[in-house]
Amino acid sequence: MLNGQEHTTACFHGICVKSAFRSRGHFQRLMQEITQYVAEYDSSIMFVTKPYLYKNYPYRMMIPEYDFAMNNPKLYQNKITLK
């Protein structure tokens, strides 16, 4: 629901093409298929880690993404619990 009305949203994660198959148009074809598929929805959301790959498509960055890495993950073994 959005503003009291039913609203359908398509959601997908970034497209991956194995390096051995790049530069053959696979990415472009997949994006064309996705664009046709999401046209049936009121809106669509795409989650990606490399937004520059999608600059030629009708998506725009809404929220900057942050990546975090641990310098030494072994220091934290058995010290992290999820609740």
C-alpha positions, 0 to 999 in steps of 0.5 A, spaced: 500 500 500 502 506 498 498 512 500 492 508 501 492 504 494 495 498 492 502 498 489 506 493 486 513 493 486 518 489 482 525 488 485 531 485 483 539 485 484 544 486 480 546 482 473 552 478 473 555 475 467 561 471 468 568 474 465 569 469 460 562 471 457 562 478 457 562 483 451 557 478 448 551 483 449 548 478 455 548 484 460 544 488 455 539 483 453 538 481 460 537 489 462 532 489 456 528 483 458 528 486 465 525 493 463 520 489 459 518 485 465 518 491 470 513 495 465 507 491 468 509 493 475 507 500 478 515 501 480 521 497 480 527 497 485 534 494 483 539 493 488 546 493 485 554 494 488 556 497 481 551 503 479 555 505 474 554 499 470 546 501 470 547 509 468 544 508 461 538 504 463 532 508 467 534 507 474 537 512 478 541 512 485 536 513 491 541 512 497 548 511 497 551 504 499 556 503 504 561 497 504 564 494 510 570 490 511 574 487 517 581 487 517 582 481 521 575 477 522 579 471 526 579 476 532 571 476 532 570 469 531 565 466 537 564 473 539 558 475 535 551 473 536 545 474 532 539 475 536 
